Amino acid sequence: MHPKVILITGCSSGIGKSLSLSLNNIGHKVYATARNVKTLADLAEKSIYTFQLDVSIDDDIDRVVQLIIKTEGRIDILINNAGYGLIGPIVEIPDEEIKHQFDTNLFGPLKLINKIVPVMKSNGNGVIVNIGSISGLATTPFSGAYCATKAALHSISDALRMELFPFGIKVVTVQPGGIKTNFGSAASKTVERIFKSDSIYSKLEKEIKARAEISQLNATSLESFTIKLVDKILQKNPPSIIRMGNRSISLPFLRFFLPTKLYDKIMMNKFGLSKLKLEN
């Protein structure tokens, strides 16, 4: 096996860390990155190359990409995994929070792709893996900003898949369902930061907090998800779309096959909005 040079973002925990370990274990040269390089200390101990990279900062992107290309001469696989879930009522989320959500989940990955495509094109091959979400397929209340970033990432991935095909570059969109990670606890922190006692949704505080944690209910184990994902993205012709994890099939099915009014009613009931309407 010829070892591949792989750049992964968002490796401090969860999917990014698990992918870094798995790909390193089978002999690939992994460059794992995160906003805080100290969170990657356990990866560095296993001879994984670790670097500080905040995908919302252009200089960080330039520095890391140039370093890898100077050292290796190529990047065979880019895995855009960095991201977080911004949870809260759309009309009450500050503009700067919305901007940072898009900078991290959408514009950062796109900037990395733009930097790396030229070297992949010159080598005549490459794989770009964008970690999306079923939330980009089925929007739920109180997660509109997060869902919007993932829906946009899916659409950009679709366009890139066709546009980069002539140059031997494959684009894979991963749409996980519920995977056992710290995503819920991180999302809960955004609720604590945004949600105010005078919110027009003050009576739904419990439901909003539950939305932050919902991905972790009966979640698929991270290990089993990673094993299957690594196998798929290393195939000679990887699938264009990979959908795995709890609710990764059922939730999109509900969204696309139920009438919109019925889907809305189900979601409004689940997150207390129907009750709020009745009380008003």
N, C-alpha and C positions, 0 to 999 in steps of 0.2 A: 504494500500500500504506500502510495506517495503521500506524505503528510501535507495537509492543506493549511494554509495560513488563514486564520479565522479571527475576525474582529467582532466582539460582542459588547453591546452597551447594557447598562443597568444590571451589573453583576454583583451588587452588594448582598443580594438575597434572592430567594425565589427562583423563577425560571432561568434568569441570566446566570446565577451562580451554579445551578444544577447543570445547565448546558455546558458551562465552562469546564466543570469537573468531568463530565461524561466524555466530551470531545478530547480533552487532554488525556484521559485514561486510555483511549484507543489510539493515541499516537499523533494527534494533530497539534499544530502549533497555535495555541490560543492566546489572543490578546484580550484580556478581560478588563473592562473599564467601569468606573462609577464616579459619581460626584465627589465622594470622599474615599480616597485610595486606602485609608486605614481599614475600611470595611472589607478590603480584599486581601488582608494579611494571610488568611488561611489558604487562599488560592496561590499566593506567592510561595508559600511553603511547599507547594506541590509542583514547583517549577513552571507555573503559569505566569506569563508576562502580565503585569498589572500596571495600569496607568489611570491617572485622574482625568476624567472627561465628563463635563456637564454639557449635554447635547444642546442646551439653549445658549451656549456661548461659542461664537464663531471661532475665536482664537483657540479654544480647546480642540475643536474639530480639526482645524488646520494642523495644529501641533502633532496630534496623535496620528493622523493619516500620513502626514509627511514622514514621521519617524518610522512607521511600519514600512512604508514604501522604500525609504532609504535603506532600511535594514534587510528587507525581504525581497524587494523588487516587485512585489505583487500582494494582492489581497484576494484570496480565492472565494471566501464567503463573508458577507457582512450580515450580522444578525441584529436588526434594530429592535431591541427589547426594552430599552429605557422608557419608562412611563409611569403614570400614577392616575388614580381616580379622584377627580374633583366632584364631591357630592354636596348637593344643596339645591334649593329652589332657584331656577334660572334667573328670575327677576330680582333676586337678592344677592347674587354673586357679584362682587366688585369686578370692574373691568380688568384690573391688573391680574386678578386670579384667572379670569377667562384667557387672557393673553398668555400667561405662563403655562396654562394647560395646553394650549395649541403649540406654543414654542417647544414644549417637552415631548408631546405625543405625536406631533405632526411635522412642524417645520424643522426641528432638529434632525429627525430621521431623513427628511428630504435633503437637507444640506449635506449630510453624510453621504447619501447616495450620489449627489452631484459631484462630490469630491472624489469618490471611488470609481465611478463609471469609466472615466478616461483610462485608468490603468487596467481595468477589466477588459475594456474594448481593445486596448493595445495587445493584451494577452489572448484575446479571442475567446474568452470564457469567464465565467463567474456566476455566483449565486447570491441573490439578495433576498434575505428572509425578513419580512416585516411581521412583527407580532401584533396582530389586531385583537379583536375580541368579538364574541357574539353580541356584546353590547352595541357594536357598530351595525348590527343587523336588526336588532330588536330594542328600540329605545324604551326605557322605563322612566317613570317619574323620579325627579330629584337626581338624575344622573345625565341630564341633557348635554352638558358641556363635554363630559367624558365620552358619551355615546357619539357626539358629533365629531370628535377628533378621530375616533376609531372608524367611523363611517367614511370620513375623508381619506384616512390612510388606506382603507380598502379600495376606494375608487382610484386613488393615485397608483396603488399597486397594480390594479387592473390595466391602467393605461401604460405603465412602465413595462408590464409583462409583454405587451404587444410591441411597444416601441423599441425595446432592447433585444427582442428576439433575433433580429437580423445580425446582431453582433455577438451572438453566442452567450448572452447573459440571460440567465433564468431568474424569474421573480416568483417567490413563494409567499403567499399570504397565510399566516397561521391565525385561526379564529378560535381561541380556547374558550371552553365553558368554565365551570367552576373548578379551579385547581388549588390545592392546599398550599397556600403561601401566606405571606404577611400582608397581602393586598388589602384585606378588610381592615386591619388595624391602621394601616397608612391612610386609607380612605376616611376612616373615622376621625382622624386628626384634622382632615379638611373640614368636616362637619363642625368640629369644636371651634375651628378658626372662623368659620363663616356664619354659623347659625346664631341668631340673636334672640333674646327673650321677647322682643317686640315684633318678631316676625309675623307676617300674616298667616304663616303656617305653624304658629306656636303650639297649637293643639295636636300637631302631627310630629312633634319632636321625636317621639319613640319610633314612628314609622320611618322618618328620615335617617335616623341612626341605624335602623335595621337594614335600610337599603345599602349602607356602607359595608355591612358585614355579610350581605346575602350570598356573595360568591363563595363564601366559605362553608355554607350549609351543605352537608353531604358531598363535599368537594372530592374530586379525583386526586389520588396521591400524586405528589410531584414526581416521585421516582418513576412510576409507571408512565406518566405523561412524557417525561424526558426520554425514556428508552425508546418509545414509539416515535417521538419527534425526531430524534437523532437519526434513526433508521430511515425515515422518510426524506429528510433534507440531504442526506448523503447519497441518495440514489442518483444514478446517472441522469435520469429524467425525473426529478422530484415532482410531486403533485403541485398543480398551480395553487390550489386551496387545500389547506389541512384544517379540519374541524374535529377537535377532540375535547374530551372532558365532560363532566356532568352538565346537562342542559344544553350542550352544544348543538344538539339536533332538535330537541323538543321546543326550545324557545323560538328559534328562527321559524320552525314549522308553524307555531301559533301565529307569529307575526305575518307570515306571507299567505297563509291559507284561511285565516279567520277574517271576516269583514272588519274593517277598521274600527267601527263603532263597538263591536263586540270585544275586540282586543283592548281598546281603550277602557271599556267598562271593567274588564277583568283586572287590568293594571290599577285603575283608580280604586277599585275595591280593595286590592291587595295592599295599597299604600295609604289607605284612609281618606282619599280625596272625595269619595262618594259620601262618606260620613260628614265630612266638612261641608259639603254642598248642602246636605239636608239640614245641618245645624244653622246654616246661614239663611 
